[in-house]
Amino acid sequence: MSKRKISDYFSKNTNHDCEPTSSKNSTKTPSTLNKMSNISEKTSVLVPVLNSISQSPSVSVFQDQTESMHANENEISLFVNCRLSDADKFTVIYIIFTVWALKNVWLPFPTFEFPLNQKNKKRGLKFQYKWLLQFNWLAYSKIKNGAYCKFCVVFSKCGGIGNQPLNKLVLEAFDAWKKALETFRKHSECSYHKSAVLNADHFVSIYTKQQLSIIEAVDTDRLAKIKENRAKLIPIIECLILCGRQEIALRGHRDSGKINVNDDSINDGNFRAILRYRGKGDEFLKQNLENDYRYKYIGSKIQNEMIIACGDIIQKKIVKKINDSQCFSILADETTDISTNEQLTLCVRYLDTQNNICEDFLQYIKVDSLTGISLSSAIINGLISCGVQCDFLFGQGFDGASNMSGKFNGVQAIIREQYPQAIYVHCAAHSLNLAVSTASNIKPIRNCLGILEKMYVFFKTPKRNNALLIAIDEGDFEPKIRTLKRLCATRWVQRYDAVNDFVELFPCVVAALEIITEWNDSSATDAAILLKAIDSKFLISLQITKFLFSYGLPLCKQLQSKKIDLVEAVCLAEDIISALKNIRINIEQEFNNIFLMAEEMANVISLNLSVKRITKRQTNRANPFTDSDNNKISDINVEHYYRTTIFIPYLDFFIAQLEERFTAHKTIFKGFETIFSKNQFLNASEIESFKNLAEFYSPHANKDNSLAELKIWRIKILDNSEVIKTGLDALQLCSSSIYTNLNKLLKILCVLPVSTSTPERTFSTLKRVKTYTRNSMLEDRLNGLTLLAVHKDISITLEKSWMKCL
């Protein structure tokens, strides 16, 4: 008898521990024939499923992954001549009643090469895959290299001539392939086989709660007790879901024992405290908590089962939407949790039924190695364990680390060996960050940002911060902010906020530093050094940094959105590059505005913008003049000097980095741009580019039909007054019934990754859920709580209608 779990109460079709009644010799009555025909109808669904598997483009890869994971676990030979639990019986026979699933008995793939045993070596006979389609009760054992009858293995223990023990196909593997068809046909007509089929049908009906077991049909008191026990679970589960949604720790100092609803003096954790509060208004719950029964369903083990069940429900709903979309990309990143465990977060980007882009968290995967092989195996196995159909994997979104983006041994390269259509897209937010950080390595800009960081650290202490607040209160203006911000360590463009706040508080910061210089401690020395650092070069570099960061800020914020697609990201990057190039053309006018703002800041501290001493041969200080310009050194223009030595190099470097970093994203977009062109006629290069695109995504898109659809599509968008800027805009106009191939290509384009912001958001959830006081949390509990916290929009409805089925 299999042990029931708390997760059984979450579904309407509750599994019960029931032993099927078996009949030794059954005759062909009309009811028997009806049941046999019903089973045949159910098993007919298996044939198209297996045929679809054989036509899958990546079936060989999928076969290697799944066979290695599940062949030994659910081998039919492992169930032979054993005492089986209800769960084991269901595992063996349920494949007959539903489509193929990883959790059922192992099934060879159409491409599986059946071995040749010694008995049939001379004739070269092997097991034929088509026999599995012809005889739906047949199962092949990879371990025994023989065939079994699924039904008879479970339900037939005797029944031969004179009730002799059964051998071939039941207790022993059948491997005489010469007589295979003859033996299989005879077995189908045996009375004990038909009885086993009927017993299997009866067992499945009871196990899936389509009908009552004999015990439940006779014992009505047992039904009432079941209803009462399940009613006790509902408020407990609801309180647990509340804690998970709000990211509240469940357990406290004392997490066991009887609960007294009216005793609030005991601190035994949030979960029990919420139950106690709810029990004051729920008499049924109060009786359950205060009675002397042993089982109250509030223990730590029951909590874990409930949390895991909630996580499974949420995960299955997400996986169903992913598989229904038949088009998705993976997003993954890695971090270290509070227990120093390496956690790989796995997220998926896909389109829902309304063609809205969704990025959902699936699970954390604990990894022991950060090599490309280990991480790629963890990602693929993680998707398969969740039930995601990897045949529809079209994109990978990671950061630029070598173990993720490597061309040979990186995660993306290994996954593309198995799924060639899964294009790797470097996170655009990381690309922007790298472009800005690399461009900011220019010495004046680097020093300027370093001084800003020192300013933040200096005023972080309460005493110094109080001096800043006093300077703000005594100032002539009321700033919107009252504290300095730290420079963001990960997103460089986000440093714009810190730079902008410092510029706004600049008069107050200077006043506070001057006050602190009069103190009689070490703070006075540090304040004097910081005041000395505020010179002409710092002020101009500060204004230049603020100016250029303001152009990257819109792109940075947009790349963190889930709704953005690759088309919009590339277009926005190109617009920013074009704007920066226009600034480069009008460099003198643009820098003049920056120089005037720097002069305003200099006037606050009574500073005249000037250039430090320059000699003919300068090595550690910028010198734009050559040896022939000796007469110009004494006649130097301050604005010209800083424009030439800081602004122009920084701007040129910034533009070059953006173009270089986003070139790869534009290359990925190649071929798709033909869908957005407004030209009525296709030229030769567009035709070639689009054919290559359709051929790459074959068989999901037909090369010949796609070209015809594209020509019709061009006419449609010319007549349409709406401007198509993104893939989602085009998808709204592209009907799947008319433009079948174009619609599929646009869906692929929309699900291609743009950034890994969603995985990084899950890191924030990880820090809130797995804290220092909860550092021993196991992986299943962590995933369940994270799924509850992240996916608040996915409801978990406790089905109360299951009582009608009892």
C-alpha positions, 0 to 999 in steps of 0.5 A: 500500500502506498503512503499518501501525501498531503499533495493529494488534497490539492487536486480533485482527482485524489489518489486512494490506496485501493487494491483492485479486485481480480477475476481469474477467468472472465468471459466475454460478456457485453459489458466486458466487450464495452470495457475492452473497446474503451481501453482500445480507444484510450490507447489509440492516442499513443500511436500519433504521439509516438509518430510525432516523437519520431518526427522531432528534429532533436529526438536523438538528443532528447533521447540521450538526455531522457534515457540516461535519466529514466531508463533504469528507474522505470524499466518494466523488468524491475516491476516483474514478480514484485509486490507493487504499490498502487503508485508502481502499478499506476506507473506501469499501466498509465502509459496506456491511458495517456500520452508518453511522460517521463514519470511512466514506464520507460519507452524506447524512442523511434531512433533507439537501436535495439541490440542483437542477442546471441539467440537471434544473431545468426538470423539477425533478428531484432525487436521491431519498434512498430510492434509497440504501435501494433500491440499497445500492451507491449513493453520493451526491457532494455535490461533484459533485451526482451518484451513484456505485457504491461497488464499481465506483469501487474495483474496476472500471477497465474492463469495458464493451462491448469493455472500453471505459473506464467512465464514468457511476457509475464514473469520472463522476458520474451526474446524469440523474435522469429515467433514474435507476431504469432506469440503476441497475437495468441497472448492478446486472446488469452483469458488471463490477459483480458482479465488483466486489462479489465482489472487495469481499467478498474484500478485506474478508475479508482486510483484517479477517483472516477469511482469509489473503492469498495471500502468507501462505497460500503463504509460511509463513516470513513467518508465522513472522517475523510471529509472532516480531515480534509476540512481541517487542512484548508485553513492550515494551507491558506495560512501557509500560502499567506506566509509564502506569498509575503515571504514571511519566515514560518518557524520560530524558536518553538515550532511544536506542541499544542497550540492554545488559541488564547495564549499570545505570550508564546513566540512559536513562529509566524505560521503558528501565530497566524493559525492562533489568530485565525482560530479565534474566529474559526471554531472548527480550526480552534477545536483542531488546534486545541484537541489532544489528537496526535495529527494536527497537520501543522508539523514541519514535515507536513509544512514541507509537503504543503510548500512543495505541493504549492510549488508544483501546482504553480510550476505545472501551470507555468510549464503548461503555458510554455508548452502551449506556446511551442516557442520559448527561450531560457534565461539563466544566471548563477549566484551564491546563497547565504549557505555558500551554495551555488544556485543556478536560477532558471527562467523562461521567456515565452508568449502566452495565448494573448501574444504577451511576452512573459518571463517566468521563474521555474526553479533554483538548481544547486550546482557543484561545478561552474564549468560549461558542461555542468551548467548546461547539463543542469539547465537541460535536466532542469527543463526536462524535470519540469516537463518543458518540451525542449524541442521548442527551445529557440534562444539562450540568454546569459551574461558574458562570462566565459563559462556561459558564452564560450564558443567551444566549451561554454554553456551556449555552445554545448546546448546548441550542439543539442538544439542548434536553433537555440541562438545565444544572445548576450544580455543587452543590459550587460553589453551596455554596462560593459560599454559604459564601464570600459569607456569610463576608464579614461583617467579624468572620468575614473578619478571623478567617479572615485572621488564621488564614491569617497564622498558617499563613504565619508558622509555615511557615518551618523555624525558626518551625515548630521553635518550634511543635514544641518548644511541642507537645512541652513541652505538657501534652497530646498533640494528634493533629496537629502542624502548622497547615493552610492555608485551602483556597483553592477549597473554603471548607467544607474550611477547617473542618479548618484552623480545627479544627486551630488550635483544637486547637493553640491553647495551643501556638501561643500558647506558640510566639508568646510564645517567638518574641517574645523573639528578636532579629529581625523575627520577634519583631515579627510574633509580637507583632502576631499575639498582639495580634490574638488578642482577644475578637472573634477567639476568638468568631468562630473558634468561630462559624466552626468551628460553622457550617462543621461543618454544611456539611462533610457536604454538601461531602464528599457532593457530591464523591461520584460515586454521589450523585444530584440527589435526594439532594443536594437533600434533604441541602441541605434537611436542613442548612437545616432544622437551621440554622433550628432553631438560629436558633429556639434561638439563645440556648442554641446561642450560649451553648455557643459562648461557653463554648468561647470562654471556655475558649480565653480562659483559656489566655491569661488574657483576659477576654472583653469588648466594645470601647468603643462610642459612640452613633453607631458607623460602623466597629464593630458597635453594636446599640443605638439613640440611645434606648438610652444607658443600656444601653451602659454596662450591655452584656452581652458574650454578648448583644453578640456573639450580636447582632453576629456570630452572628445576622447570619452565621447568617441570611446563611448560611441565605439563601445556601443557600436561594438557591443551591440553589433552582435545583437544586430547580427542576430536580427539579420533576416528578420529585418526583411519583415519590417521593411516598407519596400514593396519589392524584394531585392536579391539580398533580401530574398537570400537573407530571408531564405537563409532565415527560413531554412535555419528555422526549418521545419518550423518555417517552410522556405518556399511558402515563407517567401510567398507569405513575405511578399503578401505581407509587404503589400499588407504593411504598405496599405496599413497606416500603423507604424510597425516598430517592434516584433509584437506590433507585427505579430498583432497584424500577422494572422496565424491562419494566413501567414503561418510561417511568418507568424511562427518566425515573429514569435521566435523573434519575440521570445529571443532573450534581450536581458537577464533582468528576470533571473537577477530579480530572483536573486533578490527574492533568494536573499529575502527568502533564504536569510541568515536565520533560515540558512539550512533550508533545503532545495525543495522548500526553497523552490516552493517558497520562491515560486509562491513569492514570485508568482503571486498572480498565479492562484492556488485554488483549494478544490472543495468540490472533491467532497462530491467525489467521495 
